[in-house]
């Protein structure tokens, strides 16, 4: 029988709870878009998304998890104080996400986690006497990518929507015609969005697991036990959050099926591109930008700008709130442990 220390058991428990919360928070938007595909229901869409979370680290690598695990705060020494800092940053990210959601302000758990980790590195390092442990150059590059992703997604979707509109219509009577072709594209676009989520946004779960248990993320990406725990907890969270399934667009645009297909493919391309350079980017942020771009292809009045502004304000609030919360919680935690 394998004995597990109390510290390891606590770390596993926190990592599992974080994966459950991630599934509860993230899956609704993606699955809500995917269920529009013919024959795809919420359980099937969630299973496809969970499979992508499980397989993407093996197929495309763990660059994003490595950034969250060690590049944002590279100089924190191992020990009880560093674990307290980590837990403080994670706790602040979750708390900010929950508080904003309770006020019906849409936000990004990935953005909150970046702020929480950076805040914990600053607050805990200063109180612990180690100084500011944050690599601000890396943080700046990550934030630049996060800010650019919705804008790039909008531009890509705007161009893609115009290309799709210029395509000749499918001939009637050929395997169901245009409607059948659109359903197949929708299913393929949703699959691409799932892979992009697993390659980027979803790797925050692997990063939290690695930073709490110790060791590099790619080590756990090759561990069937670690991946199975993350995937099972993510799916459980997604099932708990099934009532929160978001409709395509989240009210930003009166979405049509062709616009949803463009959104899926455009946002998947942007998120996979940022994953290649190890920049954590929120899938929901990229999708929101792509939805606006797809809506703009049919005219500016198709976009509900008041909701776009509200969403942007929530994003702008997320990171500083998580940073301050992570810094304050880490300072208290480190002072108690030291």
C-alpha positions in Angstrom: 0.0 0.0 0.0 1.4 3.4 -1.0 1.5 5.9 1.8 0.8 9.6 1.0 1.9 12.3 3.3 -0.5 14.9 4.7 1.0 17.7 2.6 0.8 15.6 -0.6 -2.8 14.7 0.2 -3.7 18.4 0.7 -1.9 19.3 -2.5 -3.8 16.7 -4.4 -7.1 17.8 -2.9 -6.5 21.4 -3.8 -5.4 20.5 -7.4 -8.5 18.3 -7.8 -10.9 21.0 -6.4 -9.3 23.6 -8.8 -9.9 21.2 -11.7 -13.6 20.8 -10.6 -14.0 24.6 -10.4 -12.3 25.0 -13.8 -14.8 22.6 -15.4 -17.7 24.3 -13.6 -16.5 27.8 -14.7 -15.2 27.1 -18.3 -17.1 24.2 -19.8 -20.5 26.0 -20.0 -19.4 28.5 -22.6 -17.7 26.0 -24.9 -20.3 23.3 -24.5 -23.1 25.8 -25.0 -21.6 26.6 -28.4 -21.0 23.0 -29.3 -24.5 21.7 -28.6 -25.7 23.5 -31.7 -24.0 20.9 -33.9 -26.4 18.3 -35.2 -26.5 15.2 -33.1 -24.2 16.6 -30.4 -25.7 16.9 -26.9 -24.2 18.4 -23.7 -22.8 15.1 -22.4 -21.2 14.3 -25.8 -19.8 17.9 -26.2 -18.4 17.8 -22.6 -16.9 14.4 -23.3 -15.2 15.7 -26.4 -13.9 18.7 -24.5 -12.6 16.5 -21.6 -10.8 14.3 -24.1 -9.1 17.3 -25.6 -8.0 18.4 -22.1 -6.6 14.9 -21.6 -4.9 14.5 -25.0 -3.6 18.1 -25.8 -0.6 18.1 -23.4 0.6 14.9 -25.0 -0.1 16.0 -28.6 1.0 19.7 -28.5 3.2 20.0 -25.4 2.9 21.9 -22.1 4.4 25.3 -23.0 1.5 27.2 -21.4 1.5 25.1 -18.2 5.3 25.7 -18.0 4.7 29.5 -18.2 2.1 29.4 -15.4 4.2 26.9 -13.3 7.6 28.5 -13.3 8.2 31.5 -15.6 5.9 34.0 -14.0 7.5 33.6 -10.6 10.8 31.8 -11.2 12.7 32.6 -8.1 10.5 31.2 -5.3 12.4 28.7 -3.3 10.7 25.4 -2.4 9.3 25.0 1.1 6.3 25.6 3.3 6.4 29.4 2.6 6.4 28.9 -1.2 3.5 26.5 -0.9 1.6 29.1 1.2 2.2 31.7 -1.6 1.0 29.3 -4.3 -2.2 28.5 -2.4 -2.8 32.2 -1.7 -2.5 33.0 -5.4 -4.8 30.2 -6.5 -7.3 31.1 -3.8 -7.3 34.8 -4.8 -7.9 33.8 -8.5 -10.9 31.6 -7.6 -12.3 34.1 -5.1 -12.2 37.0 -7.7 -13.8 34.7 -10.3 -16.6 33.7 -7.9 -17.2 37.3 -6.7 -17.4 38.7 -10.2 -19.7 35.9 -11.4 -22.0 36.5 -8.4 -22.4 40.0 -9.7 -23.2 38.6 -13.1 -19.9 40.0 -14.5 -18.3 37.6 -17.0 -14.6 37.1 -16.3 -11.7 34.8 -17.1 -10.3 32.3 -14.6 -7.0 32.2 -16.6 -6.6 35.9 -16.3 -7.4 35.8 -12.6 -4.8 33.0 -12.1 -2.1 35.1 -13.8 -2.9 38.0 -11.5 -3.1 35.8 -8.4 0.2 34.1 -9.1 2.0 37.4 -9.8 0.4 39.0 -6.7 1.4 36.1 -4.5 5.0 36.3 -5.8 5.2 40.0 -5.0 3.4 40.0 -1.6 4.8 36.8 -0.3 8.3 37.5 -1.5 8.4 41.0 0.2 7.1 39.7 3.5 9.3 36.6 3.4 12.4 38.7 2.8 13.1 37.3 -0.6 12.1 40.4 -2.5 9.8 40.6 -5.5 10.0 37.1 -7.2 8.0 38.0 -10.3 9.6 38.1 -13.7 7.8 41.2 -15.0 9.1 40.8 -18.5 7.3 37.5 -18.8 4.2 38.9 -17.1 4.1 41.8 -19.5 4.4 39.5 -22.5 1.7 37.3 -21.2 -0.6 40.2 -20.6 0.1 41.6 -24.1 -0.9 38.3 -25.6 -4.1 38.2 -23.5 -5.0 41.7 -24.6 -4.3 41.1 -28.2 -6.1 37.7 -28.5 -9.7 39.1 -28.5 -8.7 41.8 -31.0 -6.9 39.4 -33.3 -9.8 37.0 -33.0 -12.2 39.7 -34.1 -10.1 40.6 -37.1 -9.6 37.0 -38.1 -13.3 36.3 -37.7 -14.3 39.4 -39.7 -12.1 38.3 -42.6 -13.2 34.7 -42.4 -16.9 35.7 -42.3 -16.5 37.7 -45.5 -14.8 34.8 -47.2 -17.5 32.4 -46.1 -20.2 34.8 -47.4 -18.4 34.9 -50.8 -18.4 31.1 -51.2 -20.8 29.7 -53.7 -23.8 28.0 -52.1 -23.8 24.2 -51.9 -25.9 22.6 -54.6 -29.3 21.4 -53.4 -29.8 17.7 -53.2 -26.1 16.9 -52.6 -25.9 15.2 -49.2 -28.3 17.6 -47.6 -27.0 20.8 -49.3 -25.8 23.9 -47.4 -27.4 22.9 -44.1 -25.5 19.6 -44.0 -22.2 21.3 -44.9 -22.7 23.8 -42.2 -23.4 21.2 -39.6 -20.2 19.3 -40.5 -18.2 22.6 -40.3 -19.8 23.3 -37.0 -18.8 19.9 -35.6 -15.2 20.4 -36.9 -15.0 23.9 -35.6 -16.1 22.8 -32.1 -13.5 20.0 -32.2 -10.8 22.5 -33.1 -12.0 24.8 -30.3 -11.8 21.9 -27.8 -8.2 21.1 -28.9 -7.2 24.8 -28.6 -8.7 24.9 -25.1 -6.7 21.8 -24.1 -3.5 23.2 -25.6 -3.8 26.6 -23.8 -6.6 27.6 -21.4 -7.1 24.1 -20.0 -3.4 23.8 -19.1 -3.9 26.0 -16.0 -5.1 22.8 -14.3 -1.9 20.9 -15.2 0.1 23.9 -14.0 -1.6 24.0 -10.6 -1.1 20.3 -10.2 2.6 20.6 -11.0 3.3 23.6 -8.8 1.5 22.0 -5.8 3.0 18.5 -6.2 6.4 19.6 -7.4 8.1 18.8 -10.7 7.8 20.0 -14.3 4.4 20.0 -16.0 5.6 17.8 -18.8 6.4 15.1 -16.2 2.7 15.0 -15.2 1.6 15.3 -18.8 3.1 11.8 -19.2 1.5 10.5 -16.0 -1.8 8.6 -16.6 -2.7 9.0 -13.0 -2.3 12.8 -13.0 -4.1 13.3 -16.3 -6.9 11.0 -15.3 -7.5 12.9 -12.0 -7.5 16.3 -13.9 -9.8 15.0 -16.6 -12.2 13.3 -14.2 -12.4 16.4 -11.9 -12.9 18.7 -14.9 -15.7 16.6 -16.3 -17.3 16.5 -12.8 -17.2 20.2 -12.6 -18.6 20.5 -16.1 -21.5 18.3 -15.2 -22.2 20.3 -12.1 -22.2 23.5 -14.2 -24.4 22.1 -17.0 -27.2 24.4 -16.0 -25.0 27.4 -16.7 -24.6 26.4 -20.4 -24.1 29.7 -22.3 -25.8 30.2 -25.6 -23.6 31.0 -28.5 -22.5 34.6 -28.2 -23.4 35.2 -24.5 -25.6 38.0 -25.7 -22.8 39.9 -27.4 -24.2 39.2 -30.9 -27.4 37.7 -32.3 -25.4 34.7 -33.5 -26.3 32.6 -36.5 -24.9 29.1 -37.2 -22.5 30.3 -39.9 -21.2 33.0 -37.5 -20.7 30.4 -34.8 -18.6 28.3 -37.2 -16.5 31.2 -38.0 -16.1 32.0 -34.3 -15.0 28.5 -33.5 -12.4 28.3 -36.2 -11.1 31.8 -35.7 -10.7 31.6 -32.0 -9.2 28.1 -32.2 -6.5 29.4 -34.6 -5.7 32.4 -32.3 -5.5 30.3 -29.1 -3.4 27.5 -30.7 -1.0 30.2 -32.0 -0.5 31.7 -28.6 -0.1 28.2 -27.1 2.8 27.6 -29.5 4.7 30.4 -27.8 3.6 29.5 -24.2 1.3 32.5 -23.7 -1.8 31.7 -21.5 -4.9 33.0 -23.2 -8.5 32.6 -22.3 -10.6 30.7 -24.8 -13.7 32.6 -23.8 -12.0 35.9 -24.4 -10.8 34.8 -27.8 -14.3 33.5 -28.6 -15.9 36.7 -27.5 -13.7 38.7 -29.8 -14.3 36.4 -32.7 -18.1 36.6 -32.1 -17.9 40.4 -32.3 -15.8 40.1 -35.5 -18.4 37.7 -37.1 -21.2 40.1 -36.1 -19.4 43.1 -37.6 -19.3 41.3 -41.0 -23.1 41.8 -41.0 -23.0 45.4 -39.8 -22.0 47.2 -36.6 -25.6 47.3 -35.5 -25.6 43.5 -35.1 -23.2 43.9 -32.1 -24.6 44.7 -28.7 -22.0 47.2 -27.8 -23.2 47.8 -24.3 -22.6 44.1 -23.4 -19.2 44.2 -25.1 -18.3 47.2 -22.9 -19.5 45.4 -19.8 -17.5 42.4 -20.7 -14.4 44.5 -21.3 -14.8 46.2 -17.9 -15.0 42.8 -16.2 -11.8 41.7 -17.9 -10.0 44.9 -16.9 -11.1 44.5 -13.3 -10.1 40.8 -13.0 -6.3 41.0 -13.1 -5.7 43.9 -10.7 -8.3 42.5 -8.2 -6.6 39.1 -8.3 -3.2 40.6 -8.1 -4.1 42.6 -4.9 -5.9 39.7 -3.4 -3.1 37.3 -4.1 -0.5 39.7 -2.7 -2.4 40.3 0.5 -3.3 36.6 1.1 0.3 35.5 0.3 1.7 38.2 2.7 -0.5 36.9 5.5 0.2 33.2 4.7 3.9 33.6 4.5 4.1 35.6 7.8 2.1 32.8 9.5 4.3 30.0 8.1 7.6 31.7 8.6 
